[in-house]
Amino acid sequence: MKHSGADGQPTAVADRDGVEEVLARMREAGGRATPARRLLLRVLFSEGTHRSAEELAAAVQAQAPDVNISTIYRNLDELVRLGVVDRTYLGGGPAAYHLASAAHGHIVCEQCGAMTEVPDELFDDLAEVVAARYGFAIAPHRFAVTGLCANCQ
């Protein structure tokens, strides 16, 4: 899947610092800094993109073949619970995971798969209407609006 957004590439030092900061938060919450968690976090910090659990597992298993995909899922669930990672549904495929950052939404082309991060404010009117009519608070960073990009129209 193609990705466009305002993110820059993280540096190796920032990656290492970020991994250690997240592991410290996990320890404070009663978790352990296991080798599998450390590897998963390194992949998340180095990739900086939206990837499925299977893609993340493949990247981790390339370095540590003995890490089971169930371990990846458990760790992703814990990272989502801690607010370190966002789980986003980008159309019809599996959930995508990415480091939690400034709130943003996603628009995804149904034809070519291009995904663009858009400011959360784009969904403010929708959020107000849904709250007023249905008493429901949406989380726009957890789903994608699908359609056709300019190139595919």
Backbone torsions as a table, in degrees:
resi	resn	phi	psi	omega
1	MET	NA	133.0	177.3
2	LYS	-76.9	150.5	-176.9
3	HIS	-135.9	131.9	172.1
4	SER	-133.1	140.9	-179.5
5	GLY	-173.6	-177.9	-175.9
6	ALA	-89.4	-0.1	-176.3
7	ASP	-69.7	141.9	170.4
8	GLY	-93.4	171.4	176.9
9	GLN	-77.1	129.7	179.0
10	PRO	-72.5	152.3	177.8
11	THR	-86.9	162.9	-179.7
12	ALA	-62.7	-37.7	179.3
13	VAL	-66.1	-44.4	178.9
14	ALA	-63.1	-39.0	177.6
15	ASP	-58.8	-50.4	-177.4
16	ARG	-62.7	-44.7	178.9
17	ASP	-62.6	-41.7	179.5
18	GLY	-63.9	-43.6	178.5
19	VAL	-60.0	-47.5	-179.0
20	GLU	-64.6	-37.7	178.2
21	GLU	-63.9	-43.4	179.4
22	VAL	-66.4	-42.3	178.2
23	LEU	-61.8	-37.4	176.7
24	ALA	-63.3	-42.2	177.5
25	ARG	-63.1	-39.2	179.3
26	MET	-65.3	-40.6	178.0
27	ARG	-62.8	-42.2	178.7
28	GLU	-60.6	-31.6	-179.6
29	ALA	-87.9	7.1	177.0
30	GLY	95.0	3.5	179.6
31	GLY	-87.9	174.1	179.3
32	ARG	-114.5	154.1	177.6
33	ALA	-92.7	76.0	-177.3
34	THR	-77.8	159.3	176.6
35	PRO	-58.2	-37.8	179.5
36	ALA	-65.2	-41.6	178.0
37	ARG	-63.7	-43.4	179.9
38	ARG	-60.5	-45.7	179.1
39	LEU	-62.9	-45.3	179.2
40	LEU	-59.4	-44.9	179.2
41	LEU	-64.0	-40.2	177.3
42	ARG	-59.7	-42.4	179.2
43	VAL	-64.3	-45.8	179.6
44	LEU	-60.2	-43.5	-179.0
45	PHE	-71.0	-37.1	-176.6
46	SER	-78.0	-32.2	-177.9
47	GLU	-77.8	-47.4	179.5
48	GLY	64.1	17.5	-179.8
49	THR	-122.0	177.3	178.2
50	HIS	-89.0	116.3	-177.4
51	ARG	-132.3	149.6	178.1
52	SER	-74.2	164.9	177.3
53	ALA	-60.7	-37.3	179.8
54	GLU	-65.4	-41.4	178.4
55	GLU	-65.9	-40.6	177.6
56	LEU	-65.4	-40.7	178.7
57	ALA	-62.3	-41.6	179.5
58	ALA	-62.5	-40.3	179.3
59	ALA	-66.6	-39.9	178.3
60	VAL	-68.9	-44.7	-177.1
61	GLN	-67.8	-21.8	175.0
62	ALA	-64.6	-27.0	179.0
63	GLN	-100.1	-28.0	-177.9
64	ALA	-143.4	85.0	-173.9
65	PRO	-58.7	-20.8	-177.4
66	ASP	-81.8	-4.7	179.8
67	VAL	-77.9	119.7	-177.8
68	ASN	-79.4	149.1	-179.9
69	ILE	-62.4	-29.7	177.6
70	SER	-63.1	-32.6	176.1
71	THR	-65.6	-40.6	178.2
72	ILE	-62.5	-47.7	179.2
73	TYR	-59.5	-45.2	179.9
74	ARG	-61.1	-43.5	179.8
75	ASN	-67.2	-40.0	177.6
76	LEU	-63.0	-42.1	177.6
77	ASP	-59.6	-42.8	179.6
78	GLU	-66.1	-41.4	179.3
79	LEU	-66.6	-35.0	175.1
80	VAL	-66.2	-45.4	-180.0
81	ARG	-58.7	-37.8	-179.6
82	LEU	-78.8	-8.4	-179.4
83	GLY	80.8	14.2	-179.4
84	VAL	-84.8	-34.0	-177.1
85	VAL	-123.9	143.9	172.8
86	ASP	-103.4	139.4	173.2
87	ARG	-103.5	121.2	-175.5
88	THR	-126.3	141.7	177.6
89	TYR	-103.2	110.4	-173.1
90	LEU	-102.7	58.2	-179.7
91	GLY	100.5	-144.9	-172.0
92	GLY	-83.1	-7.2	-176.6
93	GLY	-86.8	-168.4	178.9
94	PRO	-70.2	165.7	177.1
95	ALA	-60.2	147.6	175.6
96	ALA	-110.9	145.0	-178.9
97	TYR	-117.5	141.9	175.8
98	HIS	-155.7	158.7	178.9
99	LEU	-61.2	137.4	176.8
100	ALA	-66.0	134.1	-179.6
101	SER	-142.7	-161.8	175.9
102	ALA	-53.4	138.5	-177.3
103	ALA	-56.5	133.5	177.6
104	HIS	-152.0	158.1	175.6
105	GLY	-105.3	-179.3	-177.1
106	HIS	-135.9	137.9	168.8
107	ILE	-121.3	133.7	-173.4
108	VAL	-129.1	132.0	176.8
109	CYS	-77.3	126.6	-179.9
110	GLU	-71.8	-19.8	-176.9
111	GLN	-92.4	-53.1	-175.3
112	CYS	-100.9	-12.9	178.4
113	GLY	85.7	2.4	179.1
114	ALA	-58.8	133.2	179.8
115	MET	-121.2	134.0	179.4
116	THR	-125.9	133.5	173.2
117	GLU	-82.6	134.1	179.9
118	VAL	-126.2	155.0	-179.4
119	PRO	-59.8	139.7	178.6
120	ASP	-54.0	-33.1	-177.3
121	GLU	-60.2	-22.4	178.7
122	LEU	-57.1	-27.7	-176.7
123	PHE	-98.9	6.8	-177.1
124	ASP	-57.9	-46.9	-179.2
125	ASP	-62.7	-43.3	178.1
126	LEU	-60.7	-44.2	-179.9
127	ALA	-60.6	-41.9	179.2
128	GLU	-64.6	-44.0	-179.7
129	VAL	-64.2	-46.0	-179.0
130	VAL	-63.4	-40.5	178.9
131	ALA	-66.0	-44.4	-177.7
132	ALA	-67.6	-43.9	-174.9
133	ARG	-81.4	-35.4	-170.9
134	TYR	-121.5	-4.2	-178.6
135	GLY	63.9	32.7	-174.1
136	PHE	-122.7	132.8	178.7
137	ALA	-99.4	117.8	179.6
138	ILE	-85.9	156.7	175.8
139	ALA	-120.3	88.3	-172.9
140	PRO	-60.9	-22.1	178.9
141	HIS	-78.6	-2.6	-178.8
142	ARG	-101.5	-0.6	179.5
143	PHE	-146.2	172.0	179.0
144	ALA	-122.5	148.3	169.8
145	VAL	-94.6	126.6	-177.8
146	THR	-104.1	157.3	179.7
147	GLY	176.1	-149.3	179.2
148	LEU	-120.6	131.4	178.4
149	CYS	-71.9	170.2	-178.4
150	ALA	-58.0	-38.3	-179.0
151	ASN	-69.3	-29.5	-175.6
152	CYS	-94.7	-9.3	-178.8
153	GLN	-70.3	NA	NA
